[in-house]
Amino acid sequence: MLTTHLLPLLAPTKPASTPTSQTASAQKPGPSVIHHALLTSHHLLSNTKRKNFIALASQLSLTGFSKVGHPGIYYAMGEKDDLDEWVREVKSWNWLALRIRVGVEPLPSRAEEMGTRGKEDGARGGKGRGEWVELEKIGEALEWMRKRGREGLLLDIGIGS
């Protein structure tokens, strides 16, 4: 009886906010801000790199494209942490001339542009699997960007002009 009633009184008390903070962290977070990044290289010919882009986009729930051939163009959209990891990983691959044209920055548009593939199944905690496409022509890359109102990103760096 002594240990049951008196010892708990001697133990340090936990802050009263602990249960509330646990409840708050279990609640669904608000909508996240979508970010984007644009990278270019002299070319994308390696089948290994091409497969790695697709796998990485799926793993990190990113939407975007890679343009194969000359020049190599890589554009991705997603949550900031995932995009930071994508840029870090892609930079770690063996490149002759990889350039970050647009670093990870917030996307000035709606999050609905992100794909929904896998979200209904709870893939990656409800974030989805990502949607990555390979394009073969600069015109296809411009059209992909034009549909999202961002063809100016490529035109500004001299691609497609």
C-alpha positions as CSV (number, residue, x, y, z in Angstrom):
1,M,0.0,0.0,0.0
2,L,2.9,2.3,0.7
3,T,4.5,1.8,-2.7
4,T,1.1,2.0,-4.5
5,H,0.0,5.3,-3.0
6,L,3.1,7.2,-1.7
7,L,5.9,6.4,-4.1
8,P,4.0,7.9,-7.1
9,L,3.7,11.1,-5.2
10,L,7.5,11.3,-4.8
11,A,8.1,10.7,-8.5
12,P,8.6,13.7,-10.7
13,T,5.4,14.6,-12.5
14,K,5.1,14.8,-16.3
15,P,3.9,18.0,-17.8
16,A,0.1,18.2,-18.3
17,S,0.6,19.0,-21.9
18,T,2.1,15.6,-22.8
19,P,-1.2,13.8,-23.6
20,T,-2.5,16.8,-25.5
21,S,0.7,17.1,-27.6
22,Q,0.5,13.3,-28.4
23,T,-3.1,13.8,-29.5
24,A,-2.1,16.8,-31.7
25,S,0.7,14.9,-33.3
26,A,-1.6,12.0,-34.1
27,Q,-4.0,14.4,-36.0
28,K,-3.7,14.7,-39.7
29,P,-1.3,17.5,-40.8
30,G,-2.5,20.3,-43.0
31,P,-1.8,20.4,-46.7
32,S,1.9,20.6,-47.4
33,V,3.5,23.1,-49.8
34,I,4.6,21.5,-53.0
35,H,8.2,22.3,-54.1
36,H,10.0,21.8,-57.4
37,A,13.5,21.5,-58.9
38,L,15.0,21.6,-62.4
39,L,18.3,20.0,-63.3
40,T,20.1,19.6,-66.6
41,S,23.0,17.7,-67.9
42,H,24.8,17.3,-71.2
43,H,22.9,14.1,-71.9
44,L,21.0,11.2,-70.4
45,L,21.8,7.9,-72.1
46,S,22.6,5.5,-69.2
47,N,19.9,2.9,-68.8
48,T,20.9,2.6,-65.1
49,K,20.3,6.3,-64.5
50,R,17.0,6.2,-66.4
51,K,15.8,3.3,-64.2
52,N,17.1,5.1,-61.1
53,F,15.1,8.2,-61.9
54,I,11.9,6.2,-62.1
55,A,12.6,4.2,-58.9
56,L,13.6,7.3,-56.9
57,A,10.5,9.2,-58.0
58,S,8.3,6.3,-56.9
59,Q,10.2,5.9,-53.6
60,L,10.0,9.6,-52.8
61,S,6.5,10.2,-54.2
62,L,7.6,12.7,-56.7
63,T,5.9,13.8,-60.0
64,G,8.1,14.8,-62.9
65,F,10.0,13.8,-66.0
66,S,13.4,13.1,-67.4
67,K,14.2,14.0,-71.0
68,V,16.6,11.4,-72.4
69,G,19.2,12.0,-75.0
70,H,20.9,15.4,-75.5
71,P,20.4,17.5,-73.4
72,G,19.3,15.7,-70.3
73,I,16.5,17.5,-68.4
74,Y,15.1,16.5,-65.0
75,Y,12.1,18.2,-63.4
76,A,10.5,17.0,-60.2
77,M,7.7,18.2,-57.9
78,G,7.0,17.0,-54.4
79,E,7.3,17.8,-50.7
80,K,10.4,19.7,-49.7
81,D,12.1,16.9,-47.7
82,D,11.6,14.4,-50.5
83,L,12.8,16.8,-53.1
84,D,15.9,17.7,-51.1
85,E,16.7,14.0,-50.9
86,W,16.1,13.6,-54.7
87,V,18.5,16.4,-55.5
88,R,21.1,15.0,-53.1
89,E,20.8,11.5,-54.5
90,V,20.9,12.6,-58.2
91,K,23.9,14.7,-57.5
92,S,25.7,11.7,-56.0
93,W,25.5,9.8,-59.3
94,N,28.5,10.0,-61.7
95,W,27.9,13.0,-64.0
96,L,30.2,14.9,-66.4
97,A,28.1,18.1,-66.2
98,L,25.0,18.2,-64.0
99,R,23.6,21.7,-63.3
100,I,20.9,22.7,-60.8
101,R,18.9,25.3,-62.8
102,V,16.1,25.7,-60.2
103,G,16.9,24.6,-56.7
104,V,14.3,23.2,-54.3
105,E,11.8,26.1,-54.0
106,P,8.1,26.4,-53.3
107,L,5.8,25.9,-56.3
108,P,3.6,29.0,-56.9
109,S,0.5,26.9,-57.7
110,R,-2.0,24.3,-56.5
111,A,-1.0,20.9,-55.0
112,E,-3.6,19.2,-57.2
113,E,-0.9,19.0,-59.9
114,M,0.7,16.2,-57.9
115,G,-0.3,12.7,-59.0
116,T,-2.7,10.6,-57.0
117,R,-1.4,7.2,-57.9
118,G,-1.2,5.0,-54.9
119,K,-2.7,7.5,-52.5
120,E,-5.9,5.5,-52.3
121,D,-3.9,2.4,-51.2
122,G,-2.0,4.3,-48.6
123,A,1.4,4.1,-50.4
124,R,4.1,6.0,-48.6
125,G,1.8,6.9,-45.8
126,G,-0.9,8.2,-48.2
127,K,1.6,10.3,-50.2
128,G,1.3,8.1,-53.2
129,R,3.9,6.3,-55.4
130,G,4.9,9.2,-57.5
131,E,4.5,9.6,-61.3
132,W,7.6,9.8,-63.5
133,V,7.6,9.9,-67.3
134,E,10.5,9.7,-69.8
135,L,10.3,12.1,-72.7
136,E,12.4,11.9,-75.8
137,K,12.1,15.4,-77.4
138,I,12.5,18.9,-76.1
139,G,9.1,19.7,-77.5
140,E,7.6,17.0,-75.3
141,A,9.3,18.5,-72.3
142,L,8.0,22.0,-73.2
143,E,4.5,20.6,-73.6
144,W,4.7,18.8,-70.2
145,M,5.8,22.1,-68.6
146,R,3.2,24.2,-70.6
147,K,0.4,22.1,-69.2
148,R,1.5,23.1,-65.8
149,G,2.2,26.7,-66.7
150,R,5.9,26.5,-66.3
151,E,7.4,26.3,-69.8
152,G,9.1,29.6,-69.0
153,L,11.5,27.7,-66.8
154,L,13.0,25.9,-69.8
155,L,12.8,28.9,-72.1
156,D,14.6,31.1,-69.6
157,I,17.6,28.7,-69.6
158,G,17.7,28.5,-73.4
159,I,16.0,25.2,-73.9
160,G,13.4,25.2,-76.6
161,S,14.0,28.7,-77.8
